[in-house]
Amino acid sequence: MITTATYDEIGVTYAALRAPDPRIAGAITAALGDARSVVNVGAGTGSYEPAGRRVIAVEPSKTMVAQRAAGSAPAVQAVAAALPFADAVFDAAMAVLTVHHWADIGAGLAELRRVTTGPIVLLTFDPAARPWLTDYLPELAALDDARFPRITDYAQWLGAVSITPVPVPHDCRDGFLYAYWRRPAAYLDPYFRSGSSSFWAIGDAGAGLARLADDLRSGDWARRYADLEAAETYDAGYRLVVARP
């Protein structure tokens, strides 16, 4: 499990590598509906925070908070399971690719519901998905299984939820783990890998990356995944989970 202290180390490239993708942002903003006030929990550097609304960010890592752009929403240093707010003070809550890092997911989601009167919007990942990168790095699949809740778990914590696939554009601006599905050479660059906590968590991925490099040179990757070359989007397993009161 990635800890706050670890994010103080690995978050140094996040402002550059984890820029919001406008297509994914559109899906999140639409799910927030007409909420005028939003709490963004596990906010990181502020990606996907909607404009034109009163947003309060919650982020435990000083490194991440320090990278928030000037003029972005004010940030409170806290964890999801202990939000420093009164009951029912926000119209909506959001949490983007962060739930799997929480020490107690159930407690964190209960806190989101406590402080929120309207929708709770989560961008997360279905660990049952197996994007092509896991063919080379099965340890990523094992890590996903270990730290992401099953997609059916959210209804147990939040009640009725809607779950919608979030296709990843081929030119996605956000450098999360499976964003480079049509740009496989990016995974060979340690700079791009530094934008994903998963690569920090699995440690040495040399053997799998060497095999990927060999297949890119030989053309085997292009032959094996020929259907991806013309695809505009890819269902890598990312899901938008929305709970309404």
C-alpha positions as CSV (number, residue, x, y, z in Angstrom):
1,M,0.0,0.0,0.0
2,I,1.4,3.4,-1.0
3,T,1.7,5.6,2.1
4,T,1.6,9.4,2.4
5,A,5.3,9.4,3.0
6,T,5.9,7.5,-0.2
7,Y,3.8,10.0,-2.2
8,D,6.0,12.8,-0.8
9,E,8.8,11.0,-2.7
10,I,7.0,9.8,-5.9
11,G,4.8,12.8,-6.4
12,V,7.5,15.1,-7.7
13,T,6.6,14.6,-11.4
14,Y,2.9,14.5,-11.0
15,A,2.2,18.1,-12.0
16,A,3.9,17.5,-15.4
17,L,2.8,13.9,-16.1
18,R,-0.7,13.9,-14.6
19,A,-2.4,16.7,-16.4
20,P,-6.1,16.3,-16.7
21,D,-7.5,14.9,-20.0
22,P,-10.4,17.1,-21.1
23,R,-12.5,14.1,-22.2
24,I,-12.2,12.3,-18.9
25,A,-12.8,15.7,-17.2
26,G,-16.0,16.1,-19.1
27,A,-17.3,12.8,-17.8
28,I,-16.4,13.7,-14.2
29,T,-17.9,17.2,-14.4
30,A,-21.1,15.9,-15.9
31,A,-21.5,13.3,-13.1
32,L,-21.2,16.2,-10.5
33,G,-24.3,17.7,-12.0
34,D,-25.2,21.1,-10.8
35,A,-23.4,20.9,-7.5
36,R,-22.1,24.3,-6.4
37,S,-19.7,23.1,-3.7
38,V,-17.4,20.1,-4.1
39,V,-14.9,18.4,-1.9
40,N,-12.1,16.6,-3.8
41,V,-10.5,13.9,-1.6
42,G,-7.1,12.6,-2.5
43,A,-6.8,15.6,-4.7
44,G,-3.2,15.4,-5.5
45,T,-2.1,18.3,-7.7
46,G,-5.6,19.3,-8.5
47,S,-6.4,17.4,-11.7
48,Y,-10.1,17.3,-12.7
49,E,-11.3,19.9,-10.2
50,P,-14.2,21.6,-11.9
51,A,-14.1,25.3,-12.7
52,G,-16.8,27.7,-11.6
53,R,-17.6,25.9,-8.4
54,R,-16.5,26.2,-4.8
55,V,-13.9,23.4,-4.4
56,I,-12.0,22.3,-1.3
57,A,-9.2,19.9,-1.9
58,V,-8.1,17.2,0.7
59,E,-4.6,15.8,0.2
60,P,-2.3,14.2,2.8
61,S,1.0,14.7,0.9
62,K,2.9,18.0,1.2
63,T,4.7,17.3,-2.1
64,M,1.5,17.0,-4.0
65,V,0.0,20.1,-2.4
66,A,3.1,22.1,-3.2
67,Q,2.6,21.4,-6.9
68,R,-0.9,22.7,-7.1
69,A,-1.1,25.6,-9.5
70,A,-1.5,29.2,-8.3
71,G,-5.1,30.0,-8.1
72,S,-6.3,26.4,-7.7
73,A,-8.7,25.4,-5.0
74,P,-7.5,25.7,-1.4
75,A,-6.1,22.4,0.0
76,V,-6.4,20.9,3.5
77,Q,-3.9,18.4,4.5
78,A,-5.9,15.4,5.8
79,V,-6.9,11.8,5.1
80,A,-10.2,10.5,3.7
81,A,-11.1,8.6,6.9
82,A,-11.0,11.8,9.0
83,L,-12.3,14.7,7.0
84,P,-12.1,17.9,9.0
85,F,-15.6,19.2,8.0
86,A,-19.0,19.3,9.6
87,D,-21.8,17.1,8.3
88,A,-23.6,17.9,5.0
89,V,-21.5,20.9,4.0
90,F,-20.8,20.0,0.4
91,D,-23.1,19.5,-2.5
92,A,-20.9,16.8,-4.0
93,A,-17.7,14.8,-3.5
94,M,-15.1,13.5,-5.9
95,A,-12.2,11.2,-5.7
96,V,-10.0,10.5,-8.7
97,L,-7.8,7.4,-8.9
98,T,-7.1,7.6,-5.2
99,V,-9.5,5.2,-3.3
100,H,-7.0,2.3,-3.7
101,H,-4.5,4.2,-1.7
102,W,-6.7,4.8,1.3
103,A,-5.9,2.8,4.4
104,D,-9.6,2.2,5.2
105,I,-11.7,2.6,2.1
106,G,-15.0,1.9,3.8
107,A,-14.3,4.6,6.4
108,G,-13.2,7.1,3.8
109,L,-16.3,6.6,1.7
110,A,-18.5,6.9,4.8
111,E,-16.8,10.2,5.5
112,L,-17.5,11.4,1.9
113,R,-21.2,10.6,2.4
114,R,-21.2,12.3,5.8
115,V,-20.0,15.6,4.5
116,T,-21.9,15.5,1.2
117,T,-25.6,16.0,0.4
118,G,-25.4,15.1,-3.2
119,P,-23.5,12.8,-5.6
120,I,-20.2,11.1,-4.8
121,V,-18.2,10.7,-8.0
122,L,-15.3,8.2,-8.0
123,L,-12.9,7.5,-10.9
124,T,-11.4,4.1,-10.2
125,F,-10.2,0.9,-11.8
126,D,-11.8,-2.5,-12.1
127,P,-9.2,-5.0,-11.0
128,A,-10.8,-7.7,-13.0
129,A,-9.7,-5.9,-16.2
130,R,-6.5,-7.1,-17.8
131,P,-5.0,-4.4,-20.1
132,W,-2.4,-5.6,-22.6
133,L,0.5,-4.3,-20.4
134,T,-0.3,-7.0,-17.9
135,D,0.7,-9.6,-20.6
136,Y,4.3,-8.3,-20.1
137,L,4.0,-7.3,-16.5
138,P,1.7,-9.8,-14.7
139,E,2.9,-8.3,-11.4
140,L,0.7,-5.3,-12.3
141,A,-2.3,-7.5,-12.4
142,A,-1.4,-9.0,-9.0
143,L,-1.0,-5.5,-7.6
144,D,-4.3,-4.4,-9.0
145,D,-6.0,-7.4,-7.4
146,A,-4.4,-6.6,-4.1
147,R,-5.2,-3.0,-3.7
148,F,-8.3,-2.1,-5.8
149,P,-11.7,-3.0,-4.4
150,R,-13.8,-5.2,-6.5
151,I,-16.2,-3.1,-8.6
152,T,-19.1,-4.7,-6.8
153,D,-17.8,-3.5,-3.4
154,Y,-18.8,0.1,-3.9
155,A,-22.5,-0.7,-3.6
156,Q,-21.9,-2.3,-0.2
157,W,-20.3,0.9,1.0
158,L,-22.4,3.5,-0.8
159,G,-25.7,1.8,-1.6
160,A,-27.0,2.0,-5.2
161,V,-24.4,3.2,-7.6
162,S,-24.1,3.6,-11.4
163,I,-20.9,2.3,-12.9
164,T,-19.8,3.5,-16.4
165,P,-16.7,2.6,-18.4
166,V,-14.3,5.5,-19.0
167,P,-12.6,4.8,-22.3
168,V,-9.0,6.0,-22.5
169,P,-8.2,8.2,-25.5
170,H,-5.2,7.2,-27.6
171,D,-3.6,10.6,-27.0
172,C,-4.6,10.8,-23.3
173,R,-3.0,13.8,-21.6
174,D,-3.1,12.2,-18.2
175,G,-0.2,9.8,-17.6
176,F,-1.9,7.2,-15.3
177,L,-0.8,3.6,-15.5
178,Y,-2.6,2.3,-18.6
179,A,-2.9,5.7,-20.4
180,Y,-0.1,4.8,-22.9
181,W,-2.0,1.8,-24.4
182,R,-1.3,3.0,-28.0
183,R,2.1,4.5,-27.2
184,P,3.9,1.4,-25.8
185,A,7.4,2.8,-26.1
186,A,6.5,5.2,-23.3
187,Y,6.6,2.3,-20.8
188,L,10.3,1.9,-21.6
189,D,11.1,5.5,-20.4
190,P,11.6,5.8,-16.7
191,Y,10.3,9.4,-16.8
192,F,6.9,8.3,-17.9
193,R,6.9,5.3,-15.5
194,S,7.5,7.8,-12.7
195,G,4.0,9.2,-13.1
196,S,2.5,5.9,-11.9
197,S,2.6,4.7,-8.3
198,S,2.2,1.1,-9.6
199,F,5.7,1.1,-11.1
200,W,7.1,2.3,-7.8
201,A,5.2,-0.4,-6.0
202,I,6.3,-3.4,-8.1
203,G,10.0,-2.4,-8.1
204,D,12.2,-4.0,-10.7
205,A,10.2,-4.7,-13.9
206,G,13.3,-5.2,-16.0
207,A,12.4,-8.6,-17.4
208,G,9.0,-7.6,-18.6
209,L,10.1,-4.3,-20.0
210,A,13.0,-6.0,-21.8
211,R,10.5,-8.4,-23.5
212,L,8.4,-5.4,-24.5
213,A,11.4,-3.6,-26.0
214,D,12.3,-6.8,-27.9
215,D,8.7,-7.1,-29.3
216,L,8.6,-3.4,-30.3
217,R,11.9,-3.8,-32.2
218,S,10.8,-7.0,-33.9
219,G,7.3,-5.9,-34.7
220,D,5.8,-8.7,-32.7
221,W,3.9,-6.1,-30.5
222,A,2.4,-4.5,-33.5
223,R,1.3,-7.8,-34.9
224,R,-0.1,-9.1,-31.6
225,Y,-2.1,-5.9,-30.9
226,A,-2.8,-4.8,-34.5
227,D,-6.4,-4.0,-33.6
228,L,-5.2,-1.2,-31.3
229,E,-3.3,0.7,-34.0
230,A,-6.5,2.1,-35.5
231,A,-8.5,2.4,-32.2
232,E,-9.3,5.9,-30.9
233,T,-10.1,4.7,-27.4
234,Y,-9.4,1.6,-25.3
235,D,-11.4,0.2,-22.4
236,A,-8.5,-0.4,-20.0
237,G,-10.7,-1.0,-17.0
238,Y,-11.3,2.5,-15.7
239,R,-14.8,3.1,-14.3
240,L,-16.8,6.1,-13.1
241,V,-18.7,5.1,-10.0
242,V,-21.5,7.5,-9.0
243,A,-23.5,7.3,-5.8
244,R,-26.5,9.5,-5.3
245,P,-28.3,10.0,-2.0
